[in-house]
Structure formats: C-alpha cells, structure tokens
Amino acid sequence: MIADGAVLPVLHLNGYKINNPTLLSRITHEELDCLFKGYGWEPFFVEGDEIDSMHQAMAATLETCVTKIRDYQKQARDSGKAFRPRWPMVILRTPKGWTAPRKLDDHNLEGFWRSHQVPIPDVLKNAEHLKLLEKWMRSYKPDELFKDGKLISELKDLAPTGQRRMSANPVANGGTLQHKLRVPDFRDYGYDCAKPGVNEAGSMALFGKFLRDIVAQNQDIFRVFGPDETQSNKLDAIYDAGKKVWLGEYFEEDEDGGNLAFAGRVMEILSEHTIEGWLEGYVLSGRHGLLNSYEPFIHIIDSMVNQHCKWLEKCNEVDWRVPVASLNILLTSTVWRQVCWSFYSDASMIFNEG
C-alpha cells in the first residue's frame, strides 16, 4: 500500500442470472455484511430503486470509500510502515432490468430474470410491445439529452479527456508503463559438466539463483507467484532478494524460515485461479512476473490462460493497445524435466524444456 495503488470493488446484486436467482442476493443483509467482513472488507451498502436518491447515495458512498482509501495510503506512506487495513467495498443492490416495465403480458420483467436478455421481444410484429418499448426508451428523455442528433454540450463536457479516458489511462493500457526487465546472463548459471554421469546437481536450485538475481535487479517491476510451492520447487534462493508477502498476524515461530514480510516479492496462496489472476493483472498493468506450479495442477487454470491468449490476439487488431510482457508459467514435477511456457503479447507461445 506504500508503493501500490488500490482497488475499490463494487458488488452489484440485481437478484438474477440468465434465469436463476443469484446466491448472494438471497441471503440476508446481516449475513452478507458478516460474509465480507469475514473476508477482510468494510462493506458499504447502496440499496433501492428510486433513481434520484440512488444516484445521491452512490455518489456519497463512493466519496466516503475513496477518502478512506487515501487516508490509509497516507498513513502508510507518511510512516513508511505497511499495515493491513479493512479496505472499503460497495455492495450495490438494484432491481434487474431497472427502469424496464414491471410487467410484460402475464410475466414479470423489471426485477426478474426475464429482463436479462431481450426484455421486450417481437417488437417488429407486436404493436403493443413496440409501444411499450418506445415508452420505456422515452423515459430517458432523449429529447433533452440530444439536439440535432448530437449529445448536448453540457453532457459532452463531462466526459474525461486525455489519460483520464478509460482506453488511454496508462493503468488500463499497461504497455505504456512497461520497462524492460533487467535479466542477468543465463550462461553465468550453468554447471561445468566435464564428464557425463559424474556430477550430481539440480537444475531448479540453479534456476532459483537466476530468479533471485532477477528479483534483486527488478524490485519494482517483477514478482513471483505460486500456490505455496516456491520452497518445494527448490526456488527458495529467491527469498534472499525478496520474501513472501504476508499481511496477516506474525507468530514467533515464523522467524524460523518463514520468509514472511509486508513488502515481499513472492505472492503465494493455495489457489491456482487467484495467482493466475494476480499474474495477469500484474502483467497487464505494465510489470513482469512468473508463476510456478506443479504440472498436474496447472490444468486448473487452462481456460484462464486460453482467455488471456484470445485477449492478446484481439489486442493485436487495435492500433492504440501497446503490447504487454509475456505471461510466464513454470510447470514443475513433470517426472524428469521442468517446463516453462511464455505467452507473449503477439499471441505466440514459446515452449521451453530443460
């Protein structure tokens, strides 16, 4: 929190998926509050269906949350000591299909799952449906918002400009912030095998020293991610340059090889989905990273990696999207060899063995 930014999550509960209720929307307010407090958040609720009052409530809640975030950051940065605050989050509860007609024929619409896809179908054949759709659309007062087919200047001027635009924000286009990774010469990390079958050595221990020096030379732009396997994968030399991030309680026995620190460079949690998401977010915001995990478990995140590759492929079709660093995944415990995948921003895949 001293050097990093912050995220303000907004959980939007509108009650339904395609045609089923959502779980969190059907538990009580008290249980929902306890659930997210248990996760370490401070939840703020914005609930209702009256448009004007909901806009005011949401604006006031966002201001409160942003103020809390800035206060926490100031405290940590002024003191130079990181701590674990209870970050704010927003739970927004509105009707599904908000502002749609409450009923369509004999079926519920606003506040029900039928508003999920095409809320008013058959408008080309059903005059009543067409009339209902027009009434709904006119409730947004387009005649007041547009003049001569153009958005009125008062509203147009509200749009952000420059780097405040979503697509131009450097955080959302991380390639604009990216710095080249400083990597030592890999040839300095080899064994001198003068005669086959004589030396006994492990490749992963050497690779750990290689990663250690990468971490040491890139303290601000490189992290290692893993599901609690950095030590068992013989990569523990990394801890000499950057320990494991730990924001929870510390015990006395943690001094005995725990390698825990508030400001570490290794991110570990026993959830392959979470660490893959961490790695993607880290890379997409302009940094570099590597994920290490046992080969038998890596298939848990196959679909996530596939989606990342599809995203990279589409980014190549957009001129303003700046390429990001590769998504590096080290697969271990593959019987006799280690495997490393790198997914580069040109959507190619490099497959290395050794």
C-alpha positions in Angstrom: 0.0 0.0 0.0 3.0 2.3 0.2 4.0 1.9 -3.4 0.9 0.2 -5.0 -2.5 1.5 -5.9 -5.8 0.3 -4.5 -9.0 -1.3 -5.9 -12.5 -0.3 -4.8 -14.7 -3.4 -5.6 -18.4 -2.9 -6.3 -20.5 -6.0 -5.9 -23.7 -5.4 -8.0 -26.5 -7.6 -6.8 -29.5 -7.4 -9.0 -31.0 -10.7 -8.0 -30.8 -12.9 -11.0 -28.6 -14.6 -13.6 -30.0 -15.7 -17.0 -32.9 -17.5 -15.4 -31.9 -18.3 -11.9 -31.7 -16.3 -8.6 -28.1 -15.4 -7.5 -26.9 -16.8 -4.2 -25.6 -13.7 -2.6 -28.8 -11.8 -3.4 -30.9 -14.2 -1.5 -29.0 -14.2 1.9 -29.9 -11.6 4.5 -28.4 -8.2 4.7 -26.8 -9.2 8.1 -25.2 -12.4 6.7 -23.9 -10.6 3.6 -22.4 -7.9 5.9 -20.7 -10.6 8.0 -19.5 -12.5 5.0 -17.5 -9.7 3.5 -16.3 -8.5 6.9 -15.0 -12.1 7.3 -13.1 -11.6 4.0 -11.5 -8.6 5.5 -13.5 -5.8 3.8 -15.6 -3.0 5.2 -18.8 -3.2 3.2 -20.9 -0.1 2.4 -24.5 -0.8 1.1 -26.3 1.2 -1.5 -29.8 -0.3 -2.0 -33.0 0.9 -3.6 -34.9 1.6 -6.8 -35.7 5.3 -6.6 -33.4 6.7 -9.3 -32.6 10.2 -7.9 -32.0 9.1 -4.3 -29.9 6.2 -5.5 -27.6 8.4 -7.5 -27.1 10.6 -4.5 -26.5 7.6 -2.2 -23.9 6.1 -4.6 -22.1 9.4 -5.0 -21.8 9.9 -1.3 -20.7 6.3 -0.7 -18.0 6.5 -3.3 -16.7 9.7 -1.8 -16.6 8.0 1.6 -14.8 5.0 0.3 -12.2 6.9 -1.7 -11.5 9.1 1.3 -10.9 6.0 3.5 -8.5 4.6 0.8 -6.5 7.8 0.6 -6.3 8.1 4.4 -4.9 4.5 4.7 -2.4 5.2 2.0 -1.3 8.5 3.6 -0.8 6.8 6.9 1.3 4.0 5.4 3.4 6.4 3.2 4.0 9.0 5.8 5.1 6.4 8.4 6.9 4.1 5.9 5.2 1.2 7.6 2.8 -1.0 5.8 -0.2 -2.4 7.6 -3.4 -4.3 6.8 -6.4 -2.1 6.8 -10.0 -3.1 6.3 -10.4 -1.8 2.8 -13.8 -0.4 1.8 -16.1 -2.1 -0.8 -19.5 -1.2 -2.1 -22.5 -3.6 -2.3 -24.9 -2.2 -4.8 -28.4 -3.7 -4.8 -30.8 -2.6 -7.6 -33.6 -4.4 -9.5 -32.6 -6.4 -12.5 -33.7 -4.6 -15.7 -34.0 -1.4 -13.6 -36.5 1.1 -15.2 -38.0 -1.6 -17.5 -41.7 -2.1 -17.4 -42.7 -4.1 -14.3 -44.9 -6.5 -16.3 -44.9 -7.7 -19.9 -48.1 -9.5 -20.8 -48.6 -12.0 -18.0 -44.9 -12.2 -17.0 -42.7 -10.2 -14.6 -40.0 -8.1 -16.2 -38.2 -5.5 -14.1 -36.8 -7.2 -11.0 -36.9 -10.6 -12.6 -34.7 -12.9 -14.7 -36.7 -12.2 -17.9 -35.1 -8.8 -18.2 -31.6 -10.4 -18.6 -31.5 -10.7 -22.4 -34.1 -9.2 -24.8 -36.6 -7.8 -22.3 -39.3 -6.8 -24.9 -39.2 -9.2 -27.8 -41.1 -9.3 -31.1 -41.3 -5.5 -31.5 -41.4 -5.8 -35.3 -44.5 -7.9 -35.2 -46.2 -6.9 -31.9 -47.5 -3.3 -31.9 -48.2 -3.3 -28.2 -44.7 -4.4 -27.5 -43.3 -1.7 -29.8 -45.4 0.9 -28.0 -44.2 -0.3 -24.6 -40.5 -0.2 -25.8 -40.9 3.3 -27.1 -42.4 4.5 -23.8 -39.6 2.9 -21.9 -36.9 4.5 -24.1 -38.6 7.9 -23.9 -38.5 7.7 -20.1 -34.7 8.5 -20.5 -35.8 11.9 -22.0 -33.6 11.7 -25.2 -35.2 14.9 -26.5 -33.5 16.7 -23.6 -30.1 14.9 -23.9 -29.7 15.3 -27.7 -30.1 18.2 -30.0 -29.9 17.8 -33.8 -28.8 14.2 -33.3 -25.8 15.2 -31.1 -25.2 14.9 -27.3 -25.8 18.3 -25.7 -22.6 20.1 -24.8 -23.3 20.1 -21.0 -23.1 16.3 -21.0 -20.4 16.0 -23.6 -18.1 18.2 -21.4 -18.5 15.7 -18.6 -16.6 13.1 -20.5 -12.9 12.7 -19.3 -10.1 13.8 -21.6 -6.5 12.7 -22.2 -5.2 10.0 -19.9 -8.4 10.1 -17.9 -10.2 8.3 -20.7 -10.6 4.6 -20.0 -8.7 3.4 -23.0 -6.0 6.0 -22.7 -5.4 5.5 -18.9 -1.9 4.0 -18.5 -3.1 1.7 -15.9 -5.6 0.2 -18.3 -3.0 0.2 -21.1 -0.1 -1.2 -19.2 2.3 -1.5 -22.1 2.7 2.3 -22.0 4.2 2.0 -18.4 6.3 -1.1 -19.1 10.1 -1.0 -18.5 12.5 -3.6 -19.9 13.2 -6.4 -17.4 16.8 -6.4 -16.3 18.0 -10.1 -16.8 21.5 -11.4 -16.0 23.3 -13.5 -18.5 21.9 -17.0 -18.1 25.3 -18.5 -19.1 26.6 -17.5 -15.6 24.2 -20.0 -14.0 25.4 -23.3 -15.5 27.2 -26.3 -14.2 30.5 -27.4 -15.6 29.7 -31.0 -16.6 33.1 -32.2 -17.9 32.1 -35.8 -17.9 28.5 -37.3 -18.1 27.2 -39.2 -15.1 29.7 -37.7 -12.6 28.2 -34.6 -11.2 25.1 -34.5 -9.1 23.2 -31.3 -9.3 19.6 -29.9 -9.6 18.6 -27.5 -12.3 15.8 -25.9 -10.2 18.2 -24.8 -7.5 20.3 -23.0 -10.1 17.2 -21.5 -11.7 16.2 -20.3 -8.2 19.5 -18.3 -8.1 18.8 -16.9 -11.5 15.3 -15.8 -10.4 16.9 -14.4 -7.2 19.1 -12.1 -9.2 16.2 -11.1 -11.4 14.2 -10.1 -8.4 17.2 -8.2 -6.9 17.6 -6.2 -10.1 13.9 -5.5 -10.6 12.5 -4.8 -7.2 9.8 -2.5 -8.5 8.6 -4.5 -11.6 9.0 -8.2 -11.0 7.1 -10.7 -8.8 7.0 -14.5 -8.5 3.6 -16.1 -8.0 2.8 -19.6 -6.8 0.4 -21.9 -4.8 2.7 -22.4 -1.8 5.3 -24.3 -3.9 8.2 -22.0 -4.2 10.2 -23.8 -1.5 9.3 -27.3 -2.7 10.2 -26.4 -6.2 13.7 -25.6 -5.0 13.3 -21.9 -5.8 13.9 -20.7 -2.2 17.1 -18.8 -3.2 14.6 -16.1 -4.3 13.9 -15.3 -0.6 17.4 -13.8 -0.4 16.2 -10.9 -2.6 12.5 -10.8 -1.9 10.5 -12.6 0.8 6.8 -13.7 0.7 4.2 -11.0 1.1 2.4 -11.6 4.3 -0.2 -9.1 5.7 -1.6 -11.3 8.4 -0.6 -11.9 12.0 3.0 -12.9 12.8 4.0 -15.7 15.2 7.3 -16.1 16.9 8.0 -19.4 15.0 7.7 -17.5 11.7 11.3 -16.4 12.3 12.4 -20.0 11.7 12.5 -20.0 7.9 9.1 -18.4 7.4 10.5 -15.8 4.9 7.5 -13.5 5.5 7.4 -9.8 5.0 4.9 -7.0 4.5 6.9 -5.8 1.5 7.9 -9.0 -0.3 8.3 -10.0 -3.9 6.8 -13.5 -3.8 3.0 -13.9 -3.8 1.7 -17.3 -2.6 -1.8 -18.5 -1.9 -3.2 -22.1 -2.3 -5.5 -21.1 -5.2 -4.2 -21.5 -8.7 -7.1 -19.3 -10.0 -6.2 -16.5 -7.7 -2.5 -16.5 -8.5 -3.1 -16.7 -12.3 -5.4 -13.7 -11.9 -2.7 -11.9 -9.9 -0.1 -12.6 -12.6 -2.4 -11.4 -15.4 -3.3 -8.2 -13.5 0.4 -7.6 -12.7 1.4 -8.1 -16.4 -1.5 -6.1 -17.8 -0.6 -3.1 -15.6 2.9 -2.9 -17.1 5.1 -5.2 -14.9 6.7 -8.7 -15.3 6.1 -11.9 -13.4 6.4 -15.7 -13.3 4.0 -18.3 -12.0 5.4 -21.6 -10.8 3.2 -24.7 -10.0 3.1 -28.4 -10.3 2.3 -29.7 -13.7 -0.6 -32.0 -12.5 -2.4 -29.0 -11.1 -1.8 -26.4 -13.8 -4.8 -27.6 -15.8 -7.0 -25.9 -13.2 -6.2 -22.6 -15.0 -6.1 -23.9 -18.6 -9.2 -21.9 -19.5 -7.9 -18.7 -17.9 -4.7 -18.9 -20.0 -6.7 -19.6 -23.1 -8.8 -16.5 -22.5 -5.6 -14.4 -22.0 -4.3 -15.6 -25.3 -7.5 -14.7 -27.0 -7.4 -11.3 -25.5 -3.8 -10.8 -26.8 -4.9 -11.9 -30.2 -7.6 -9.2 -30.3 -5.3 -6.6 -28.9 -3.1 -7.0 -32.0 -6.0 -5.8 -34.1 -6.2 -2.5 -32.1 -3.5 0.1 -33.0 -3.6 2.0 -29.7 -3.1 -1.1 -27.5 0.6 -1.3 -26.5 2.0 -4.8 -26.1 2.5 -6.1 -22.6 5.1 -8.5 -21.1 4.8 -12.3 -21.5 2.7 -14.4 -19.2 5.4 -16.8 -17.9 4.3 -20.1 -16.3 6.8 -22.7 -15.0 5.4 -26.2 -14.8 7.2 -28.4 -12.3 7.1 -32.1 -11.1 6.8 -33.5 -14.7 8.8 -36.6 -13.7 12.2 -35.8 -15.2 12.1 -32.3 -16.6 10.8 -28.8 -15.9 8.7 -27.0 -18.5 8.3 -23.2 -18.9 5.6 -21.6 -21.0 5.7 -17.9 -22.1 2.7 -16.3 -23.7 3.8 -13.2 -25.5 1.7 -10.2 -26.4 1.8 -11.2 -30.1 -0.3 -14.2 -29.1 2.5 -16.7 -29.9 3.6 -19.4 -27.5 7.2 -20.3 -26.6 7.6 -23.8 -25.2 10.9 -24.4 -23.4 12.2 -27.6 -21.9 15.3 -28.2 -19.8 
